[in-house]
Amino acid sequence: MGRGEARLSNHTKRRKDYKWFWRTLKDCGLWENPTYLGLKQELGCMIDDVREVMPHCVIKDVHKRWPNPIYLTKAIVVREVRHVL
């Protein structure tokens, strides 16, 4: 897995990394682990949901490798702040 500059196209690279992590975690049996299923349920997800909750360390690692452009990051933060207000 590589590391790149902040670009608009990084979302496609992040998707590939997330897919790799998802498959690796599935092969290790994480998605059937009772502790994981309990955490997933605490977050309000149904156990039978197709989407899995990616561990925070994976999200942090992938975004560190393929960051958003700074202006895009600021736009997301402004939008989220406006939504809260």
PDB file of N, CA, C and O in Angstrom:
ATOM      1  N   MET A   1       0.839  -1.173   0.000  1.00  0.00           N
ATOM      2  CA  MET A   1       0.000   0.000   0.000  1.00  0.00           C
ATOM      3  C   MET A   1       0.883   1.236   0.000  1.00  0.00           C
ATOM      4  O   MET A   1       1.893   1.320   0.699  1.00  0.00           O
ATOM      5  N   GLY A   2       0.466   2.168  -0.798  1.00  0.00           N
ATOM      6  CA  GLY A   2       1.293   3.344  -0.980  1.00  0.00           C
ATOM      7  C   GLY A   2       0.938   4.500  -0.071  1.00  0.00           C
ATOM      8  O   GLY A   2       0.180   4.374   0.891  1.00  0.00           O
ATOM      9  N   ARG A   3       1.513   5.610  -0.417  1.00  0.00           N
ATOM     10  CA  ARG A   3       1.240   6.854   0.309  1.00  0.00           C
ATOM     11  C   ARG A   3       1.268   7.953  -0.746  1.00  0.00           C
ATOM     12  O   ARG A   3       2.160   7.982  -1.595  1.00  0.00           O
ATOM     13  N   GLY A   4       0.301   8.850  -0.694  1.00  0.00           N
ATOM     14  CA  GLY A   4       0.238   9.855  -1.729  1.00  0.00           C
ATOM     15  C   GLY A   4      -0.049  11.239  -1.206  1.00  0.00           C
ATOM     16  O   GLY A   4      -0.281  11.452  -0.016  1.00  0.00           O
ATOM     17  N   GLU A   5      -0.026  12.175  -2.139  1.00  0.00           N
ATOM     18  CA  GLU A   5      -0.335  13.559  -1.819  1.00  0.00           C
ATOM     19  C   GLU A   5      -1.850  13.729  -1.738  1.00  0.00           C
ATOM     20  O   GLU A   5      -2.609  12.867  -2.180  1.00  0.00           O
ATOM     21  N   ALA A   6      -2.270  14.841  -1.173  1.00  0.00           N
ATOM     22  CA  ALA A   6      -3.695  15.147  -1.080  1.00  0.00           C
ATOM     23  C   ALA A   6      -4.221  15.481  -2.470  1.00  0.00           C
ATOM     24  O   ALA A   6      -3.834  16.486  -3.065  1.00  0.00           O
ATOM     25  N   ARG A   7      -5.107  14.628  -2.983  1.00  0.00           N
ATOM     26  CA  ARG A   7      -5.687  14.827  -4.316  1.00  0.00           C
ATOM     27  C   ARG A   7      -7.173  14.467  -4.285  1.00  0.00           C
ATOM     28  O   ARG A   7      -7.626  13.708  -3.428  1.00  0.00           O
ATOM     29  N   LEU A   8      -7.916  15.028  -5.233  1.00  0.00           N
ATOM     30  CA  LEU A   8      -9.338  14.711  -5.328  1.00  0.00           C
ATOM     31  C   LEU A   8      -9.575  13.248  -5.667  1.00  0.00           C
ATOM     32  O   LEU A   8     -10.607  12.693  -5.289  1.00  0.00           O
ATOM     33  N   SER A   9      -8.656  12.619  -6.362  1.00  0.00           N
ATOM     34  CA  SER A   9      -8.828  11.227  -6.785  1.00  0.00           C
ATOM     35  C   SER A   9      -8.487  10.216  -5.687  1.00  0.00           C
ATOM     36  O   SER A   9      -8.590   9.010  -5.916  1.00  0.00           O
ATOM     37  N   ASN A  10      -8.088  10.678  -4.512  1.00  0.00           N
ATOM     38  CA  ASN A  10      -7.678   9.745  -3.454  1.00  0.00           C
ATOM     39  C   ASN A  10      -8.820   8.886  -2.937  1.00  0.00           C
ATOM     40  O   ASN A  10      -8.573   7.833  -2.349  1.00  0.00           O
ATOM     41  N   HIS A  11     -10.071   9.311  -3.140  1.00  0.00           N
ATOM     42  CA  HIS A  11     -11.181   8.498  -2.656  1.00  0.00           C
ATOM     43  C   HIS A  11     -11.208   7.120  -3.325  1.00  0.00           C
ATOM     44  O   HIS A  11     -11.624   6.141  -2.706  1.00  0.00           O
ATOM     45  N   THR A  12     -10.767   7.040  -4.582  1.00  0.00           N
ATOM     46  CA  THR A  12     -10.733   5.747  -5.253  1.00  0.00           C
ATOM     47  C   THR A  12      -9.626   4.862  -4.681  1.00  0.00           C
ATOM     48  O   THR A  12      -9.784   3.645  -4.583  1.00  0.00           O
ATOM     49  N   LYS A  13      -8.518   5.476  -4.310  1.00  0.00           N
ATOM     50  CA  LYS A  13      -7.416   4.719  -3.713  1.00  0.00           C
ATOM     51  C   LYS A  13      -7.790   4.246  -2.309  1.00  0.00           C
ATOM     52  O   LYS A  13      -7.451   3.132  -1.909  1.00  0.00           O
ATOM     53  N   ARG A  14      -8.503   5.117  -1.558  1.00  0.00           N
ATOM     54  CA  ARG A  14      -8.959   4.716  -0.227  1.00  0.00           C
ATOM     55  C   ARG A  14      -9.916   3.541  -0.335  1.00  0.00           C
ATOM     56  O   ARG A  14      -9.868   2.619   0.480  1.00  0.00           O
ATOM     57  N   ARG A  15     -10.781   3.570  -1.330  1.00  0.00           N
ATOM     58  CA  ARG A  15     -11.744   2.479  -1.518  1.00  0.00           C
ATOM     59  C   ARG A  15     -11.025   1.140  -1.703  1.00  0.00           C
ATOM     60  O   ARG A  15     -11.418   0.129  -1.122  1.00  0.00           O
ATOM     61  N   LYS A  16      -9.977   1.145  -2.512  1.00  0.00           N
ATOM     62  CA  LYS A  16      -9.198  -0.086  -2.729  1.00  0.00           C
ATOM     63  C   LYS A  16      -8.563  -0.563  -1.425  1.00  0.00           C
ATOM     64  O   LYS A  16      -8.557  -1.761  -1.140  1.00  0.00           O
ATOM     65  N   ASP A  17      -8.026   0.371  -0.630  1.00  0.00           N
ATOM     66  CA  ASP A  17      -7.415  -0.002   0.651  1.00  0.00           C
ATOM     67  C   ASP A  17      -8.462  -0.549   1.618  1.00  0.00           C
ATOM     68  O   ASP A  17      -8.226  -1.548   2.297  1.00  0.00           O
ATOM     69  N   TYR A  18      -9.640   0.123   1.676  1.00  0.00           N
ATOM     70  CA  TYR A  18     -10.707  -0.361   2.556  1.00  0.00           C
ATOM     71  C   TYR A  18     -11.141  -1.769   2.160  1.00  0.00           C
ATOM     72  O   TYR A  18     -11.398  -2.615   3.016  1.00  0.00           O
ATOM     73  N   LYS A  19     -11.220  -2.008   0.854  1.00  0.00           N
ATOM     74  CA  LYS A  19     -11.607  -3.337   0.370  1.00  0.00           C
ATOM     75  C   LYS A  19     -10.574  -4.377   0.804  1.00  0.00           C
ATOM     76  O   LYS A  19     -10.937  -5.477   1.221  1.00  0.00           O
ATOM     77  N   TRP A  20      -9.304  -4.034   0.707  1.00  0.00           N
ATOM     78  CA  TRP A  20      -8.242  -4.953   1.122  1.00  0.00           C
ATOM     79  C   TRP A  20      -8.340  -5.241   2.622  1.00  0.00           C
ATOM     80  O   TRP A  20      -8.268  -6.397   3.041  1.00  0.00           O
ATOM     81  N   PHE A  21      -8.506  -4.179   3.434  1.00  0.00           N
ATOM     82  CA  PHE A  21      -8.642  -4.365   4.880  1.00  0.00           C
ATOM     83  C   PHE A  21      -9.886  -5.195   5.207  1.00  0.00           C
ATOM     84  O   PHE A  21      -9.838  -6.085   6.056  1.00  0.00           O
ATOM     85  N   TRP A  22     -11.005  -4.896   4.526  1.00  0.00           N
ATOM     86  CA  TRP A  22     -12.245  -5.626   4.781  1.00  0.00           C
ATOM     87  C   TRP A  22     -12.046  -7.116   4.542  1.00  0.00           C
ATOM     88  O   TRP A  22     -12.444  -7.941   5.365  1.00  0.00           O
ATOM     89  N   ARG A  23     -11.432  -7.459   3.418  1.00  0.00           N
ATOM     90  CA  ARG A  23     -11.211  -8.859   3.062  1.00  0.00           C
ATOM     91  C   ARG A  23     -10.259  -9.521   4.076  1.00  0.00           C
ATOM     92  O   ARG A  23     -10.482 -10.659   4.489  1.00  0.00           O
ATOM     93  N   THR A  24      -9.209  -8.807   4.468  1.00  0.00           N
ATOM     94  CA  THR A  24      -8.248  -9.346   5.433  1.00  0.00           C
ATOM     95  C   THR A  24      -8.921  -9.602   6.776  1.00  0.00           C
ATOM     96  O   THR A  24      -8.717 -10.654   7.382  1.00  0.00           O
ATOM     97  N   LEU A  25      -9.725  -8.644   7.246  1.00  0.00           N
ATOM     98  CA  LEU A  25     -10.426  -8.807   8.523  1.00  0.00           C
ATOM     99  C   LEU A  25     -11.461  -9.925   8.443  1.00  0.00           C
ATOM    100  O   LEU A  25     -11.680 -10.634   9.425  1.00  0.00           O
ATOM    101  N   LYS A  26     -12.096 -10.089   7.294  1.00  0.00           N
ATOM    102  CA  LYS A  26     -13.053 -11.188   7.101  1.00  0.00           C
ATOM    103  C   LYS A  26     -12.332 -12.528   7.177  1.00  0.00           C
ATOM    104  O   LYS A  26     -12.808 -13.462   7.824  1.00  0.00           O
ATOM    105  N   ASP A  27     -11.185 -12.618   6.513  1.00  0.00           N
ATOM    106  CA  ASP A  27     -10.419 -13.862   6.522  1.00  0.00           C
ATOM    107  C   ASP A  27      -9.920 -14.221   7.923  1.00  0.00           C
ATOM    108  O   ASP A  27      -9.738 -15.397   8.240  1.00  0.00           O
ATOM    109  N   CYS A  28      -9.700 -13.198   8.765  1.00  0.00           N
ATOM    110  CA  CYS A  28      -9.275 -13.437  10.154  1.00  0.00           C
ATOM    111  C   CYS A  28     -10.452 -13.773  11.070  1.00  0.00           C
ATOM    112  O   CYS A  28     -10.258 -14.155  12.224  1.00  0.00           O
ATOM    113  N   GLY A  29     -11.673 -13.629  10.549  1.00  0.00           N
ATOM    114  CA  GLY A  29     -12.854 -13.963  11.333  1.00  0.00           C
ATOM    115  C   GLY A  29     -13.400 -12.832  12.200  1.00  0.00           C
ATOM    116  O   GLY A  29     -14.217 -13.083  13.086  1.00  0.00           O
ATOM    117  N   LEU A  30     -12.968 -11.592  11.964  1.00  0.00           N
ATOM    118  CA  LEU A  30     -13.425 -10.484  12.805  1.00  0.00           C
ATOM    119  C   LEU A  30     -14.926 -10.270  12.694  1.00  0.00           C
ATOM    120  O   LEU A  30     -15.580 -10.010  13.703  1.00  0.00           O
ATOM    121  N   TRP A  31     -15.488 -10.372  11.499  1.00  0.00           N
ATOM    122  CA  TRP A  31     -16.896 -10.039  11.310  1.00  0.00           C
ATOM    123  C   TRP A  31     -17.829 -11.020  12.028  1.00  0.00           C
ATOM    124  O   TRP A  31     -19.005 -10.712  12.221  1.00  0.00           O
ATOM    125  N   GLU A  32     -17.327 -12.195  12.427  1.00  0.00           N
ATOM    126  CA  GLU A  32     -18.147 -13.154  13.185  1.00  0.00           C
ATOM    127  C   GLU A  32     -17.791 -13.171  14.669  1.00  0.00           C
ATOM    128  O   GLU A  32     -18.404 -13.913  15.437  1.00  0.00           O
ATOM    129  N   ASN A  33     -16.818 -12.373  15.085  1.00  0.00           N
ATOM    130  CA  ASN A  33     -16.365 -12.344  16.471  1.00  0.00           C
ATOM    131  C   ASN A  33     -17.471 -11.777  17.373  1.00  0.00           C
ATOM    132  O   ASN A  33     -18.015 -10.713  17.079  1.00  0.00           O
ATOM    133  N   PRO A  34     -17.812 -12.480  18.475  1.00  0.00           N
ATOM    134  CA  PRO A  34     -18.878 -12.011  19.369  1.00  0.00           C
ATOM    135  C   PRO A  34     -18.620 -10.611  19.946  1.00  0.00           C
ATOM    136  O   PRO A  34     -19.566  -9.843  20.124  1.00  0.00           O
ATOM    137  N   THR A  35     -17.368 -10.268  20.240  1.00  0.00           N
ATOM    138  CA  THR A  35     -17.052  -8.945  20.765  1.00  0.00           C
ATOM    139  C   THR A  35     -17.362  -7.882  19.719  1.00  0.00           C
ATOM    140  O   THR A  35     -17.962  -6.855  20.034  1.00  0.00           O
ATOM    141  N   TYR A  36     -16.957  -8.126  18.483  1.00  0.00           N
ATOM    142  CA  TYR A  36     -17.244  -7.186  17.396  1.00  0.00           C
ATOM    143  C   TYR A  36     -18.747  -7.052  17.192  1.00  0.00           C
ATOM    144  O   TYR A  36     -19.252  -5.939  17.047  1.00  0.00           O
ATOM    145  N   LEU A  37     -19.470  -8.169  17.177  1.00  0.00           N
ATOM    146  CA  LEU A  37     -20.911  -8.126  16.970  1.00  0.00           C
ATOM    147  C   LEU A  37     -21.608  -7.338  18.082  1.00  0.00           C
ATOM    148  O   LEU A  37     -22.584  -6.634  17.824  1.00  0.00           O
ATOM    149  N   GLY A  38     -21.111  -7.454  19.314  1.00  0.00           N
ATOM    150  CA  GLY A  38     -21.657  -6.676  20.422  1.00  0.00           C
ATOM    151  C   GLY A  38     -21.430  -5.181  20.234  1.00  0.00           C
ATOM    152  O   GLY A  38     -22.333  -4.376  20.460  1.00  0.00           O
ATOM    153  N   LEU A  39     -20.217  -4.813  19.817  1.00  0.00           N
ATOM    154  CA  LEU A  39     -19.909  -3.401  19.560  1.00  0.00           C
ATOM    155  C   LEU A  39     -20.758  -2.852  18.417  1.00  0.00           C
ATOM    156  O   LEU A  39     -21.228  -1.715  18.465  1.00  0.00           O
ATOM    157  N   LYS A  40     -20.943  -3.668  17.401  1.00  0.00           N
ATOM    158  CA  LYS A  40     -21.741  -3.252  16.255  1.00  0.00           C
ATOM    159  C   LYS A  40     -23.184  -2.991  16.687  1.00  0.00           C
ATOM    160  O   LYS A  40     -23.810  -2.030  16.242  1.00  0.00           O
ATOM    161  N   GLN A  41     -23.694  -3.842  17.543  1.00  0.00           N
ATOM    162  CA  GLN A  41     -25.054  -3.677  18.036  1.00  0.00           C
ATOM    163  C   GLN A  41     -25.174  -2.432  18.929  1.00  0.00           C
ATOM    164  O   GLN A  41     -26.182  -1.728  18.877  1.00  0.00           O
ATOM    165  N   GLU A  42     -24.156  -2.164  19.739  1.00  0.00           N
ATOM    166  CA  GLU A  42     -24.148  -0.959  20.585  1.00  0.00           C
ATOM    167  C   GLU A  42     -24.182   0.317  19.746  1.00  0.00           C
ATOM    168  O   GLU A  42     -24.739   1.328  20.174  1.00  0.00           O
ATOM    169  N   LEU A  43     -23.592   0.271  18.559  1.00  0.00           N
ATOM    170  CA  LEU A  43     -23.593   1.429  17.672  1.00  0.00           C
ATOM    171  C   LEU A  43     -24.938   1.625  16.975  1.00  0.00           C
ATOM    172  O   LEU A  43     -25.132   2.606  16.257  1.00  0.00           O
ATOM    173  N   GLY A  44     -25.856   0.699  17.187  1.00  0.00           N
ATOM    174  CA  GLY A  44     -27.188   0.818  16.594  1.00  0.00           C
ATOM    175  C   GLY A  44     -27.337   0.116  15.265  1.00  0.00           C
ATOM    176  O   GLY A  44     -28.335   0.309  14.571  1.00  0.00           O
ATOM    177  N   CYS A  45     -26.368  -0.691  14.901  1.00  0.00           N
ATOM    178  CA  CYS A  45     -26.446  -1.432  13.645  1.00  0.00           C
ATOM    179  C   CYS A  45     -27.108  -2.783  13.895  1.00  0.00           C
ATOM    180  O   CYS A  45     -26.969  -3.368  14.969  1.00  0.00           O
ATOM    181  N   MET A  46     -27.811  -3.255  12.908  1.00  0.00           N
ATOM    182  CA  MET A  46     -28.366  -4.608  12.990  1.00  0.00           C
ATOM    183  C   MET A  46     -27.226  -5.598  12.744  1.00  0.00           C
ATOM    184  O   MET A  46     -26.337  -5.338  11.934  1.00  0.00           O
ATOM    185  N   ILE A  47     -27.257  -6.708  13.431  1.00  0.00           N
ATOM    186  CA  ILE A  47     -26.185  -7.701  13.270  1.00  0.00           C
ATOM    187  C   ILE A  47     -26.145  -8.239  11.845  1.00  0.00           C
ATOM    188  O   ILE A  47     -25.072  -8.570  11.340  1.00  0.00           O
ATOM    189  N   ASP A  48     -27.298  -8.331  11.194  1.00  0.00           N
ATOM    190  CA  ASP A  48     -27.359  -8.884   9.839  1.00  0.00           C
ATOM    191  C   ASP A  48     -27.098  -7.845   8.755  1.00  0.00           C
ATOM    192  O   ASP A  48     -27.206  -8.159   7.570  1.00  0.00           O
ATOM    193  N   ASP A  49     -26.753  -6.595   9.141  1.00  0.00           N
ATOM    194  CA  ASP A  49     -26.448  -5.560   8.146  1.00  0.00           C
ATOM    195  C   ASP A  49     -25.320  -6.025   7.241  1.00  0.00           C
ATOM    196  O   ASP A  49     -24.387  -6.698   7.679  1.00  0.00           O
ATOM    197  N   VAL A  50     -25.423  -5.656   5.978  1.00  0.00           N
ATOM    198  CA  VAL A  50     -24.382  -6.010   5.012  1.00  0.00           C
ATOM    199  C   VAL A  50     -23.109  -5.224   5.293  1.00  0.00           C
ATOM    200  O   VAL A  50     -22.007  -5.761   5.181  1.00  0.00           O
ATOM    201  N   ARG A  51     -23.259  -3.954   5.657  1.00  0.00           N
ATOM    202  CA  ARG A  51     -22.083  -3.120   5.925  1.00  0.00           C
ATOM    203  C   ARG A  51     -21.503  -3.461   7.286  1.00  0.00           C
ATOM    204  O   ARG A  51     -22.224  -3.688   8.257  1.00  0.00           O
ATOM    205  N   GLU A  52     -20.207  -3.489   7.324  1.00  0.00           N
ATOM    206  CA  GLU A  52     -19.501  -3.731   8.580  1.00  0.00           C
ATOM    207  C   GLU A  52     -18.905  -2.415   9.075  1.00  0.00           C
ATOM    208  O   GLU A  52     -18.627  -1.514   8.284  1.00  0.00           O
ATOM    209  N   VAL A  53     -18.714  -2.316  10.373  1.00  0.00           N
ATOM    210  CA  VAL A  53     -18.133  -1.117  10.969  1.00  0.00           C
ATOM    211  C   VAL A  53     -16.615  -1.299  10.989  1.00  0.00           C
ATOM    212  O   VAL A  53     -16.077  -2.150  11.698  1.00  0.00           O
ATOM    213  N   MET A  54     -15.948  -0.474  10.189  1.00  0.00           N
ATOM    214  CA  MET A  54     -14.496  -0.554  10.086  1.00  0.00           C
ATOM    215  C   MET A  54     -13.860  -0.024  11.372  1.00  0.00           C
ATOM    216  O   MET A  54     -14.283   1.016  11.878  1.00  0.00           O
ATOM    217  N   PRO A  55     -12.860  -0.714  11.906  1.00  0.00           N
ATOM    218  CA  PRO A  55     -12.164  -0.205  13.096  1.00  0.00           C
ATOM    219  C   PRO A  55     -11.553   1.175  12.835  1.00  0.00           C
ATOM    220  O   PRO A  55     -11.100   1.469  11.729  1.00  0.00           O
ATOM    221  N   HIS A  56     -11.551   2.005  13.864  1.00  0.00           N
ATOM    222  CA  HIS A  56     -11.056   3.381  13.748  1.00  0.00           C
ATOM    223  C   HIS A  56      -9.599   3.418  13.278  1.00  0.00           C
ATOM    224  O   HIS A  56      -9.219   4.306  12.515  1.00  0.00           O
ATOM    225  N   CYS A  57      -8.788   2.467  13.724  1.00  0.00           N
ATOM    226  CA  CYS A  57      -7.375   2.460  13.325  1.00  0.00           C
ATOM    227  C   CYS A  57      -7.225   2.272  11.812  1.00  0.00           C
ATOM    228  O   CYS A  57      -6.295   2.811  11.211  1.00  0.00           O
ATOM    229  N   VAL A  58      -8.137   1.509  11.194  1.00  0.00           N
ATOM    230  CA  VAL A  58      -8.089   1.304   9.745  1.00  0.00           C
ATOM    231  C   VAL A  58      -8.432   2.605   9.029  1.00  0.00           C
ATOM    232  O   VAL A  58      -7.746   3.001   8.087  1.00  0.00           O
ATOM    233  N   ILE A  59      -9.497   3.271   9.479  1.00  0.00           N
ATOM    234  CA  ILE A  59      -9.911   4.529   8.860  1.00  0.00           C
ATOM    235  C   ILE A  59      -8.801   5.566   8.970  1.00  0.00           C
ATOM    236  O   ILE A  59      -8.488   6.256   7.999  1.00  0.00           O
ATOM    237  N   LYS A  60      -8.213   5.671  10.146  1.00  0.00           N
ATOM    238  CA  LYS A  60      -7.140   6.634  10.376  1.00  0.00           C
ATOM    239  C   LYS A  60      -5.936   6.340   9.474  1.00  0.00           C
ATOM    240  O   LYS A  60      -5.356   7.253   8.886  1.00  0.00           O
ATOM    241  N   ASP A  61      -5.566   5.059   9.370  1.00  0.00           N
ATOM    242  CA  ASP A  61      -4.424   4.665   8.549  1.00  0.00           C
ATOM    243  C   ASP A  61      -4.661   4.971   7.075  1.00  0.00           C
ATOM    244  O   ASP A  61      -3.781   5.512   6.405  1.00  0.00           O
ATOM    245  N   VAL A  62      -5.841   4.629   6.565  1.00  0.00           N
ATOM    246  CA  VAL A  62      -6.137   4.836   5.147  1.00  0.00           C
ATOM    247  C   VAL A  62      -6.184   6.327   4.819  1.00  0.00           C
ATOM    248  O   VAL A  62      -5.670   6.743   3.780  1.00  0.00           O
ATOM    249  N   HIS A  63      -6.791   7.138   5.688  1.00  0.00           N
ATOM    250  CA  HIS A  63      -6.831   8.576   5.432  1.00  0.00           C
ATOM    251  C   HIS A  63      -5.446   9.210   5.549  1.00  0.00           C
ATOM    252  O   HIS A  63      -5.169  10.223   4.906  1.00  0.00           O
ATOM    253  N   LYS A  64      -4.591   8.627   6.356  1.00  0.00           N
ATOM    254  CA  LYS A  64      -3.218   9.135   6.462  1.00  0.00           C
ATOM    255  C   LYS A  64      -2.460   8.844   5.167  1.00  0.00           C
ATOM    256  O   LYS A  64      -1.662   9.664   4.713  1.00  0.00           O
ATOM    257  N   ARG A  65      -2.712   7.681   4.579  1.00  0.00           N
ATOM    258  CA  ARG A  65      -2.047   7.319   3.319  1.00  0.00           C
ATOM    259  C   ARG A  65      -2.560   8.138   2.141  1.00  0.00           C
ATOM    260  O   ARG A  65      -1.780   8.566   1.290  1.00  0.00           O
ATOM    261  N   TRP A  66      -3.869   8.355   2.091  1.00  0.00           N
ATOM    262  CA  TRP A  66      -4.504   9.031   0.963  1.00  0.00           C
ATOM    263  C   TRP A  66      -5.386  10.178   1.483  1.00  0.00           C
ATOM    264  O   TRP A  66      -6.609  10.043   1.517  1.00  0.00           O
ATOM    265  N   PRO A  67      -4.780  11.301   1.886  1.00  0.00           N
ATOM    266  CA  PRO A  67      -5.547  12.398   2.489  1.00  0.00           C
ATOM    267  C   PRO A  67      -6.398  13.171   1.474  1.00  0.00           C
ATOM    268  O   PRO A  67      -6.144  13.153   0.270  1.00  0.00           O
ATOM    269  N   ASN A  68      -7.418  13.850   2.014  1.00  0.00           N
ATOM    270  CA  ASN A  68      -8.212  14.773   1.204  1.00  0.00           C
ATOM    271  C   ASN A  68      -7.409  16.042   0.975  1.00  0.00           C
ATOM    272  O   ASN A  68      -6.547  16.387   1.783  1.00  0.00           O
ATOM    273  N   PRO A  69      -7.689  16.752  -0.139  1.00  0.00           N
ATOM    274  CA  PRO A  69      -7.078  18.076  -0.317  1.00  0.00           C
ATOM    275  C   PRO A  69      -7.520  18.991   0.822  1.00  0.00           C
ATOM    276  O   PRO A  69      -8.622  18.831   1.346  1.00  0.00           O
ATOM    277  N   ILE A  70      -6.689  19.935   1.208  1.00  0.00           N
ATOM    278  CA  ILE A  70      -6.955  20.789   2.367  1.00  0.00           C
ATOM    279  C   ILE A  70      -8.238  21.587   2.185  1.00  0.00           C
ATOM    280  O   ILE A  70      -9.002  21.737   3.139  1.00  0.00           O
ATOM    281  N   TYR A  71      -8.492  22.099   0.996  1.00  0.00           N
ATOM    282  CA  TYR A  71      -9.705  22.884   0.799  1.00  0.00           C
ATOM    283  C   TYR A  71     -10.948  22.016   0.880  1.00  0.00           C
ATOM    284  O   TYR A  71     -11.996  22.481   1.328  1.00  0.00           O
ATOM    285  N   LEU A  72     -10.850  20.767   0.455  1.00  0.00           N
ATOM    286  CA  LEU A  72     -11.981  19.844   0.564  1.00  0.00           C
ATOM    287  C   LEU A  72     -12.223  19.485   2.021  1.00  0.00           C
ATOM    288  O   LEU A  72     -13.373  19.385   2.449  1.00  0.00           O
ATOM    289  N   THR A  73     -11.164  19.291   2.783  1.00  0.00           N
ATOM    290  CA  THR A  73     -11.287  18.990   4.209  1.00  0.00           C
ATOM    291  C   THR A  73     -11.960  20.153   4.930  1.00  0.00           C
ATOM    292  O   THR A  73     -12.828  19.931   5.775  1.00  0.00           O
ATOM    293  N   LYS A  74     -11.574  21.397   4.609  1.00  0.00           N
ATOM    294  CA  LYS A  74     -12.189  22.567   5.237  1.00  0.00           C
ATOM    295  C   LYS A  74     -13.664  22.659   4.881  1.00  0.00           C
ATOM    296  O   LYS A  74     -14.478  23.012   5.734  1.00  0.00           O
ATOM    297  N   ALA A  75     -14.026  22.350   3.643  1.00  0.00           N
ATOM    298  CA  ALA A  75     -15.427  22.410   3.227  1.00  0.00           C
ATOM    299  C   ALA A  75     -16.263  21.389   3.999  1.00  0.00           C
ATOM    300  O   ALA A  75     -17.398  21.676   4.378  1.00  0.00           O
ATOM    301  N   ILE A  76     -15.716  20.217   4.229  1.00  0.00           N
ATOM    302  CA  ILE A  76     -16.430  19.190   4.983  1.00  0.00           C
ATOM    303  C   ILE A  76     -16.618  19.642   6.421  1.00  0.00           C
ATOM    304  O   ILE A  76     -17.699  19.472   6.983  1.00  0.00           O
ATOM    305  N   VAL A  77     -15.590  20.211   7.021  1.00  0.00           N
ATOM    306  CA  VAL A  77     -15.677  20.685   8.412  1.00  0.00           C
ATOM    307  C   VAL A  77     -16.707  21.794   8.510  1.00  0.00           C
ATOM    308  O   VAL A  77     -17.521  21.782   9.433  1.00  0.00           O
ATOM    309  N   VAL A  78     -16.704  22.757   7.588  1.00  0.00           N
ATOM    310  CA  VAL A  78     -17.665  23.856   7.614  1.00  0.00           C
ATOM    311  C   VAL A  78     -19.078  23.320   7.470  1.00  0.00           C
ATOM    312  O   VAL A  78     -19.982  23.772   8.173  1.00  0.00           O
ATOM    313  N   ARG A  79     -19.284  22.369   6.577  1.00  0.00           N
ATOM    314  CA  ARG A  79     -20.608  21.787   6.380  1.00  0.00           C
ATOM    315  C   ARG A  79     -21.080  21.084   7.653  1.00  0.00           C
ATOM    316  O   ARG A  79     -22.244  21.209   8.035  1.00  0.00           O
ATOM    317  N   GLU A  80     -20.185  20.347   8.309  1.00  0.00           N
ATOM    318  CA  GLU A  80     -20.553  19.641   9.532  1.00  0.00           C
ATOM    319  C   GLU A  80     -20.854  20.611  10.652  1.00  0.00           C
ATOM    320  O   GLU A  80     -21.774  20.374  11.434  1.00  0.00           O
ATOM    321  N   VAL A  81     -20.100  21.707  10.755  1.00  0.00           N
ATOM    322  CA  VAL A  81     -20.349  22.702  11.801  1.00  0.00           C
ATOM    323  C   VAL A  81     -21.704  23.365  11.557  1.00  0.00           C
ATOM    324  O   VAL A  81     -22.468  23.560  12.502  1.00  0.00           O
ATOM    325  N   ARG A  82     -22.009  23.710  10.321  1.00  0.00           N
ATOM    326  CA  ARG A  82     -23.299  24.325  10.007  1.00  0.00           C
ATOM    327  C   ARG A  82     -24.441  23.374  10.341  1.00  0.00           C
ATOM    328  O   ARG A  82     -25.491  23.793  10.827  1.00  0.00           O
ATOM    329  N   HIS A  83     -24.222  22.078  10.072  1.00  0.00           N
ATOM    330  CA  HIS A  83     -25.255  21.077  10.351  1.00  0.00           C
ATOM    331  C   HIS A  83     -25.536  21.002  11.864  1.00  0.00           C
ATOM    332  O   HIS A  83     -26.686  20.847  12.274  1.00  0.00           O
ATOM    333  N   VAL A  84     -24.511  21.108  12.665  1.00  0.00           N
ATOM    334  CA  VAL A  84     -24.652  21.039  14.119  1.00  0.00           C
ATOM    335  C   VAL A  84     -25.373  22.275  14.641  1.00  0.00           C
ATOM    336  O   VAL A  84     -26.206  22.182  15.543  1.00  0.00           O
ATOM    337  N   LEU A  85     -25.048  23.438  14.067  1.00  0.00           N
ATOM    338  CA  LEU A  85     -25.665  24.689  14.517  1.00  0.00           C
ATOM    339  C   LEU A  85     -27.084  24.744  14.023  1.00  0.00           C
ATOM    340  O   LEU A  85     -27.793  25.715  14.287  1.00  0.00           O
TER     341      LEU A  85
END
